Amino acid sequence: MEEAVYSSVKAHHKLAFEFISKALRLDESGTGPVEDVVIHYMKGIEELEKGIKIPVTGEGEKPERARNLQEKMHRNLDMAQERIENLSKQVNATGPSTSKTVLPASERTSNRESGAVPKRGKPKPTGTHNSKPPNKVAAGSGAQNRTPRICHPKNAASVQPHARVKHMKNVDSRLANLILNEIIDRSACWSCE
């Protein structure tokens, strides 16, 4: 039973991976119509939702692996839905399409809101600078009184994210850009004099 559950979750993950990989290739290359990209993302999302819905019970290696895979599928689902929202904004900004249209976010998420798939909320970064206040050194501590200086980097949104990691093999460029942007945002702004 445990093996069958794990195999089923794994099969849905594999199909979702294939659809989303194809969508990413089309999306990053810019060769296909946006509607085709959205269709592949939607098929991938459908497979992710099917795999997430499978109840996993019991203890042991296989149930634990199935639960871990479902957690990964949750993260992939969130990223794919976010990408579809961005694509739908692009399509809506450029005008109506002559072929298939992108579903509004309210229609895409109706299953999730009805309880079919629970939404796992994660805080999202809202700015391009570090929101931590500068550290203050206590006066008379024997060390020189230094206050870190905050600089404001250029708008990170103006940088083309795909250009940075376009040629990294077997790496999700979006994830790599997110990591690079966090490293740059957090490390480049502080200097001690």
VEXTI-791163 format. One record per residue (C-alpha): residue number from 1; y negated, z negated, x. Coordinates in steps of 0.02 Angstrom, whole numbers, plus 50000, padded with zeros to 5 digits. Layout:
# residues N
<pt><k>NUM</k><yy>Y</yy><zz>Z</zz><xx>X</xx></pt>
...
This chain:
# residues 193
<pt><k>1</k><yy>50000</yy><zz>50000</zz><xx>50000</xx></pt>
<pt><k>2</k><yy>49877</yy><zz>49951</zz><xx>50137</xx></pt>
<pt><k>3</k><yy>49917</yy><zz>50110</zz><xx>50233</xx></pt>
<pt><k>4</k><yy>49887</yy><zz>50217</zz><xx>50077</xx></pt>
<pt><k>5</k><yy>49717</yy><zz>50136</zz><xx>50045</xx></pt>
<pt><k>6</k><yy>49664</yy><zz>50160</zz><xx>50226</xx></pt>
<pt><k>7</k><yy>49725</yy><zz>50341</zz><xx>50225</xx></pt>
<pt><k>8</k><yy>49629</yy><zz>50376</zz><xx>50066</xx></pt>
<pt><k>9</k><yy>49466</yy><zz>50302</zz><xx>50133</xx></pt>
<pt><k>10</k><yy>49491</yy><zz>50397</zz><xx>50296</xx></pt>
<pt><k>11</k><yy>49522</yy><zz>50562</zz><xx>50203</xx></pt>
<pt><k>12</k><yy>49359</yy><zz>50543</zz><xx>50104</xx></pt>
<pt><k>13</k><yy>49267</yy><zz>50499</zz><xx>50265</xx></pt>
<pt><k>14</k><yy>49336</yy><zz>50654</zz><xx>50352</xx></pt>
<pt><k>15</k><yy>49283</yy><zz>50770</zz><xx>50210</xx></pt>
<pt><k>16</k><yy>49111</yy><zz>50690</zz><xx>50202</xx></pt>
<pt><k>17</k><yy>49093</yy><zz>50709</zz><xx>50390</xx></pt>
<pt><k>18</k><yy>49134</yy><zz>50895</zz><xx>50377</xx></pt>
<pt><k>19</k><yy>49007</yy><zz>50926</zz><xx>50238</xx></pt>
<pt><k>20</k><yy>48869</yy><zz>50824</zz><xx>50319</xx></pt>
<pt><k>21</k><yy>48901</yy><zz>50902</zz><xx>50490</xx></pt>
<pt><k>22</k><yy>48883</yy><zz>51075</zz><xx>50415</xx></pt>
<pt><k>23</k><yy>48723</yy><zz>51020</zz><xx>50327</xx></pt>
<pt><k>24</k><yy>48655</yy><zz>50950</zz><xx>50490</xx></pt>
<pt><k>25</k><yy>48694</yy><zz>51110</zz><xx>50585</xx></pt>
<pt><k>26</k><yy>48604</yy><zz>51214</zz><xx>50452</xx></pt>
<pt><k>27</k><yy>48462</yy><zz>51089</zz><xx>50441</xx></pt>
<pt><k>28</k><yy>48430</yy><zz>51079</zz><xx>50628</xx></pt>
<pt><k>29</k><yy>48448</yy><zz>51265</zz><xx>50660</xx></pt>
<pt><k>30</k><yy>48336</yy><zz>51311</zz><xx>50514</xx></pt>
<pt><k>31</k><yy>48438</yy><zz>51468</zz><xx>50484</xx></pt>
<pt><k>32</k><yy>48497</yy><zz>51437</zz><xx>50306</xx></pt>
<pt><k>33</k><yy>48402</yy><zz>51407</zz><xx>50145</xx></pt>
<pt><k>34</k><yy>48356</yy><zz>51227</zz><xx>50108</xx></pt>
<pt><k>35</k><yy>48458</yy><zz>51236</zz><xx>49948</xx></pt>
<pt><k>36</k><yy>48618</yy><zz>51268</zz><xx>50049</xx></pt>
<pt><k>37</k><yy>48580</yy><zz>51120</zz><xx>50160</xx></pt>
<pt><k>38</k><yy>48555</yy><zz>51009</zz><xx>50007</xx></pt>
<pt><k>39</k><yy>48718</yy><zz>51070</zz><xx>49929</xx></pt>
<pt><k>40</k><yy>48816</yy><zz>51021</zz><xx>50085</xx></pt>
<pt><k>41</k><yy>48729</yy><zz>50852</zz><xx>50093</xx></pt>
<pt><k>42</k><yy>48769</yy><zz>50823</zz><xx>49908</xx></pt>
<pt><k>43</k><yy>48953</yy><zz>50865</zz><xx>49934</xx></pt>
<pt><k>44</k><yy>48957</yy><zz>50745</zz><xx>50081</xx></pt>
<pt><k>45</k><yy>48873</yy><zz>50610</zz><xx>49979</xx></pt>
<pt><k>46</k><yy>48999</yy><zz>50635</zz><xx>49840</xx></pt>
<pt><k>47</k><yy>49144</yy><zz>50609</zz><xx>49961</xx></pt>
<pt><k>48</k><yy>49060</yy><zz>50456</zz><xx>50037</xx></pt>
<pt><k>49</k><yy>49038</yy><zz>50380</zz><xx>49864</xx></pt>
<pt><k>50</k><yy>49221</yy><zz>50414</zz><xx>49822</xx></pt>
<pt><k>51</k><yy>49277</yy><zz>50328</zz><xx>49982</xx></pt>
<pt><k>52</k><yy>49162</yy><zz>50180</zz><xx>49955</xx></pt>
<pt><k>53</k><yy>49226</yy><zz>50153</zz><xx>49777</xx></pt>
<pt><k>54</k><yy>49405</yy><zz>50126</zz><xx>49836</xx></pt>
<pt><k>55</k><yy>49446</yy><zz>49940</zz><xx>49822</xx></pt>
<pt><k>56</k><yy>49511</yy><zz>49868</zz><xx>49985</xx></pt>
<pt><k>57</k><yy>49607</yy><zz>49705</zz><xx>49971</xx></pt>
<pt><k>58</k><yy>49718</yy><zz>49606</zz><xx>50086</xx></pt>
<pt><k>59</k><yy>49711</yy><zz>49551</zz><xx>50265</xx></pt>
<pt><k>60</k><yy>49769</yy><zz>49633</zz><xx>50423</xx></pt>
<pt><k>61</k><yy>49726</yy><zz>49778</zz><xx>50534</xx></pt>
<pt><k>62</k><yy>49729</yy><zz>49921</zz><xx>50406</xx></pt>
<pt><k>63</k><yy>49624</yy><zz>49835</zz><xx>50271</xx></pt>
<pt><k>64</k><yy>49499</yy><zz>49780</zz><xx>50404</xx></pt>
<pt><k>65</k><yy>49487</yy><zz>49957</zz><xx>50472</xx></pt>
<pt><k>66</k><yy>49464</yy><zz>50023</zz><xx>50295</xx></pt>
<pt><k>67</k><yy>49323</yy><zz>49899</zz><xx>50262</xx></pt>
<pt><k>68</k><yy>49239</yy><zz>49944</zz><xx>50428</xx></pt>
<pt><k>69</k><yy>49251</yy><zz>50128</zz><xx>50384</xx></pt>
<pt><k>70</k><yy>49174</yy><zz>50092</zz><xx>50214</xx></pt>
<pt><k>71</k><yy>49029</yy><zz>50002</zz><xx>50300</xx></pt>
<pt><k>72</k><yy>49002</yy><zz>50155</zz><xx>50409</xx></pt>
<pt><k>73</k><yy>49010</yy><zz>50263</zz><xx>50254</xx></pt>
<pt><k>74</k><yy>48873</yy><zz>50155</zz><xx>50173</xx></pt>
<pt><k>75</k><yy>48759</yy><zz>50186</zz><xx>50321</xx></pt>
<pt><k>76</k><yy>48795</yy><zz>50372</zz><xx>50320</xx></pt>
<pt><k>77</k><yy>48764</yy><zz>50377</zz><xx>50133</xx></pt>
<pt><k>78</k><yy>48593</yy><zz>50296</zz><xx>50154</xx></pt>
<pt><k>79</k><yy>48544</yy><zz>50418</zz><xx>50292</xx></pt>
<pt><k>80</k><yy>48605</yy><zz>50571</zz><xx>50194</xx></pt>
<pt><k>81</k><yy>48512</yy><zz>50517</zz><xx>50037</xx></pt>
<pt><k>82</k><yy>48354</yy><zz>50488</zz><xx>50139</xx></pt>
<pt><k>83</k><yy>48369</yy><zz>50661</zz><xx>50215</xx></pt>
<pt><k>84</k><yy>48390</yy><zz>50741</zz><xx>50043</xx></pt>
<pt><k>85</k><yy>48233</yy><zz>50652</zz><xx>49984</xx></pt>
<pt><k>86</k><yy>48138</yy><zz>50722</zz><xx>50134</xx></pt>
<pt><k>87</k><yy>48205</yy><zz>50896</zz><xx>50101</xx></pt>
<pt><k>88</k><yy>48159</yy><zz>50884</zz><xx>49917</xx></pt>
<pt><k>89</k><yy>47981</yy><zz>50835</zz><xx>49966</xx></pt>
<pt><k>90</k><yy>47975</yy><zz>50988</zz><xx>50081</xx></pt>
<pt><k>91</k><yy>48034</yy><zz>51103</zz><xx>49942</xx></pt>
<pt><k>92</k><yy>47914</yy><zz>51027</zz><xx>49816</xx></pt>
<pt><k>93</k><yy>47769</yy><zz>51042</zz><xx>49939</xx></pt>
<pt><k>94</k><yy>47801</yy><zz>51226</zz><xx>49973</xx></pt>
<pt><k>95</k><yy>47820</yy><zz>51271</zz><xx>49790</xx></pt>
<pt><k>96</k><yy>47963</yy><zz>51306</zz><xx>49671</xx></pt>
<pt><k>97</k><yy>48114</yy><zz>51398</zz><xx>49737</xx></pt>
<pt><k>98</k><yy>48184</yy><zz>51555</zz><xx>49657</xx></pt>
<pt><k>99</k><yy>48363</yy><zz>51494</zz><xx>49674</xx></pt>
<pt><k>100</k><yy>48435</yy><zz>51321</zz><xx>49650</xx></pt>
<pt><k>101</k><yy>48316</yy><zz>51174</zz><xx>49644</xx></pt>
<pt><k>102</k><yy>48331</yy><zz>51006</zz><xx>49727</xx></pt>
<pt><k>103</k><yy>48368</yy><zz>50862</zz><xx>49607</xx></pt>
<pt><k>104</k><yy>48234</yy><zz>50729</zz><xx>49592</xx></pt>
<pt><k>105</k><yy>48275</yy><zz>50562</zz><xx>49672</xx></pt>
<pt><k>106</k><yy>48291</yy><zz>50478</zz><xx>49502</xx></pt>
<pt><k>107</k><yy>48431</yy><zz>50597</zz><xx>49449</xx></pt>
<pt><k>108</k><yy>48522</yy><zz>50584</zz><xx>49616</xx></pt>
<pt><k>109</k><yy>48525</yy><zz>50396</zz><xx>49612</xx></pt>
<pt><k>110</k><yy>48571</yy><zz>50371</zz><xx>49429</xx></pt>
<pt><k>111</k><yy>48754</yy><zz>50336</zz><xx>49472</xx></pt>
<pt><k>112</k><yy>48705</yy><zz>50210</zz><xx>49604</xx></pt>
<pt><k>113</k><yy>48585</yy><zz>50119</zz><xx>49488</xx></pt>
<pt><k>114</k><yy>48716</yy><zz>50110</zz><xx>49351</xx></pt>
<pt><k>115</k><yy>48828</yy><zz>50009</zz><xx>49465</xx></pt>
<pt><k>116</k><yy>48943</yy><zz>50147</zz><xx>49526</xx></pt>
<pt><k>117</k><yy>48894</yy><zz>50121</zz><xx>49708</xx></pt>
<pt><k>118</k><yy>48795</yy><zz>49967</zz><xx>49762</xx></pt>
<pt><k>119</k><yy>48635</yy><zz>50002</zz><xx>49858</xx></pt>
<pt><k>120</k><yy>48631</yy><zz>49914</zz><xx>50024</xx></pt>
<pt><k>121</k><yy>48449</yy><zz>49882</zz><xx>50062</xx></pt>
<pt><k>122</k><yy>48388</yy><zz>49879</zz><xx>50240</xx></pt>
<pt><k>123</k><yy>48211</yy><zz>49844</zz><xx>50295</xx></pt>
<pt><k>124</k><yy>48129</yy><zz>50001</zz><xx>50359</xx></pt>
<pt><k>125</k><yy>47995</yy><zz>50005</zz><xx>50494</xx></pt>
<pt><k>126</k><yy>47824</yy><zz>50038</zz><xx>50420</xx></pt>
<pt><k>127</k><yy>47714</yy><zz>50065</zz><xx>50571</xx></pt>
<pt><k>128</k><yy>47717</yy><zz>50144</zz><xx>50741</xx></pt>
<pt><k>129</k><yy>47662</yy><zz>49990</zz><xx>50836</xx></pt>
<pt><k>130</k><yy>47743</yy><zz>49823</zz><xx>50866</xx></pt>
<pt><k>131</k><yy>47686</yy><zz>49697</zz><xx>50735</xx></pt>
<pt><k>132</k><yy>47718</yy><zz>49544</zz><xx>50845</xx></pt>
<pt><k>133</k><yy>47561</yy><zz>49452</zz><xx>50897</xx></pt>
<pt><k>134</k><yy>47528</yy><zz>49443</zz><xx>51084</xx></pt>
<pt><k>135</k><yy>47600</yy><zz>49293</zz><xx>51175</xx></pt>
<pt><k>136</k><yy>47474</yy><zz>49164</zz><xx>51227</xx></pt>
<pt><k>137</k><yy>47492</yy><zz>49063</zz><xx>51385</xx></pt>
<pt><k>138</k><yy>47444</yy><zz>48880</zz><xx>51371</xx></pt>
<pt><k>139</k><yy>47290</yy><zz>48836</zz><xx>51473</xx></pt>
<pt><k>140</k><yy>47322</yy><zz>48728</zz><xx>51626</xx></pt>
<pt><k>141</k><yy>47505</yy><zz>48773</zz><xx>51638</xx></pt>
<pt><k>142</k><yy>47486</yy><zz>48818</zz><xx>51822</xx></pt>
<pt><k>143</k><yy>47512</yy><zz>49003</zz><xx>51792</xx></pt>
<pt><k>144</k><yy>47372</yy><zz>49127</zz><xx>51779</xx></pt>
<pt><k>145</k><yy>47310</yy><zz>49147</zz><xx>51601</xx></pt>
<pt><k>146</k><yy>47369</yy><zz>49319</zz><xx>51552</xx></pt>
<pt><k>147</k><yy>47365</yy><zz>49392</zz><xx>51380</xx></pt>
<pt><k>148</k><yy>47468</yy><zz>49548</zz><xx>51350</xx></pt>
<pt><k>149</k><yy>47363</yy><zz>49695</zz><xx>51299</xx></pt>
<pt><k>150</k><yy>47414</yy><zz>49801</zz><xx>51152</xx></pt>
<pt><k>151</k><yy>47388</yy><zz>49987</zz><xx>51162</xx></pt>
<pt><k>152</k><yy>47403</yy><zz>50104</zz><xx>51015</xx></pt>
<pt><k>153</k><yy>47518</yy><zz>50250</zz><xx>51053</xx></pt>
<pt><k>154</k><yy>47485</yy><zz>50422</zz><xx>50982</xx></pt>
<pt><k>155</k><yy>47551</yy><zz>50448</zz><xx>50808</xx></pt>
<pt><k>156</k><yy>47741</yy><zz>50458</zz><xx>50826</xx></pt>
<pt><k>157</k><yy>47751</yy><zz>50567</zz><xx>50671</xx></pt>
<pt><k>158</k><yy>47658</yy><zz>50706</zz><xx>50760</xx></pt>
<pt><k>159</k><yy>47796</yy><zz>50721</zz><xx>50890</xx></pt>
<pt><k>160</k><yy>47932</yy><zz>50844</zz><xx>50843</xx></pt>
<pt><k>161</k><yy>48088</yy><zz>50733</zz><xx>50830</xx></pt>
<pt><k>162</k><yy>48214</yy><zz>50874</zz><xx>50844</xx></pt>
<pt><k>163</k><yy>48136</yy><zz>50940</zz><xx>51004</xx></pt>
<pt><k>164</k><yy>48174</yy><zz>50781</zz><xx>51101</xx></pt>
<pt><k>165</k><yy>48362</yy><zz>50772</zz><xx>51075</xx></pt>
<pt><k>166</k><yy>48401</yy><zz>50947</zz><xx>51016</xx></pt>
<pt><k>167</k><yy>48529</yy><zz>50981</zz><xx>51151</xx></pt>
<pt><k>168</k><yy>48625</yy><zz>50816</zz><xx>51154</xx></pt>
<pt><k>169</k><yy>48806</yy><zz>50855</zz><xx>51117</xx></pt>
<pt><k>170</k><yy>48901</yy><zz>50747</zz><xx>50990</xx></pt>
<pt><k>171</k><yy>48747</yy><zz>50641</zz><xx>50956</xx></pt>
<pt><k>172</k><yy>48660</yy><zz>50630</zz><xx>50788</xx></pt>
<pt><k>173</k><yy>48485</yy><zz>50686</zz><xx>50834</xx></pt>
<pt><k>174</k><yy>48406</yy><zz>50581</zz><xx>50697</xx></pt>
<pt><k>175</k><yy>48489</yy><zz>50422</zz><xx>50759</xx></pt>
<pt><k>176</k><yy>48445</yy><zz>50464</zz><xx>50940</xx></pt>
<pt><k>177</k><yy>48263</yy><zz>50493</zz><xx>50891</xx></pt>
<pt><k>178</k><yy>48258</yy><zz>50330</zz><xx>50795</xx></pt>
<pt><k>179</k><yy>48322</yy><zz>50237</zz><xx>50949</xx></pt>
<pt><k>180</k><yy>48204</yy><zz>50329</zz><xx>51066</xx></pt>
<pt><k>181</k><yy>48055</yy><zz>50296</zz><xx>50953</xx></pt>
<pt><k>182</k><yy>48096</yy><zz>50111</zz><xx>50943</xx></pt>
<pt><k>183</k><yy>48114</yy><zz>50100</zz><xx>51132</xx></pt>
<pt><k>184</k><yy>47950</yy><zz>50191</zz><xx>51159</xx></pt>
<pt><k>185</k><yy>47857</yy><zz>50094</zz><xx>51024</xx></pt>
<pt><k>186</k><yy>47913</yy><zz>49926</zz><xx>51087</xx></pt>
<pt><k>187</k><yy>47904</yy><zz>49952</zz><xx>51274</xx></pt>
<pt><k>188</k><yy>47757</yy><zz>50067</zz><xx>51308</xx></pt>
<pt><k>189</k><yy>47625</yy><zz>49963</zz><xx>51220</xx></pt>
<pt><k>190</k><yy>47632</yy><zz>49804</zz><xx>51324</xx></pt>
<pt><k>191</k><yy>47558</yy><zz>49781</zz><xx>51494</xx></pt>
<pt><k>192</k><yy>47513</yy><zz>49628</zz><xx>51596</xx></pt>
<pt><k>193</k><yy>47363</yy><zz>49625</zz><xx>51710</xx></pt>
